[in-house]
Amino acid sequence: MKEDITVKDESFDTTEESAEYETTSRSEYISSAYYAIAAVNELDTELMHPEDKKRKRNILRKSLRIIDNMITEIDAELYGESNEDE
């Protein structure tokens, strides 16, 4: 005779609503980084306070890093292993 053993997990509540997750696609990251670059690229650093110059450099550096990371992920997904020329 087959015995049915059922164990109820008290920590799992099935009446709880399912969680919603917002995901951001690689293209959205690339677009956002591109728009950030476009927004600050034409700013004249000659008239800026040193802190603002640093902010502009940081935005450009971070945006380029985001684009590089996303392109690297896309390349690895399409062609296998990453072939970085550094």
Stockholm file with secondary structure:
# STOCKHOLM 1.0

chainA/1-86         MKEDITVKDESFDTTEESAEYETTSRSEYISSAYYAIAAVNELDTELMHPEDKKRKRNILRKSLRIIDNMITEIDAELYGESNEDE
#=GR chainA/1-86 SS CCCCCCCCCTTCCTTSCCCCCCCCCHHHHHHHHHHHHHHHHTCCGGGSCHHHHHHHHHHHHHHHHHHHHHHHHHHHHHHSSCCCCC
#=GC SS_cons        CCCCCCCCCTTCCTTSCCCCCCCCCHHHHHHHHHHHHHHHHTCCGGGSCHHHHHHHHHHHHHHHHHHHHHHHHHHHHHHSSCCCCC
//
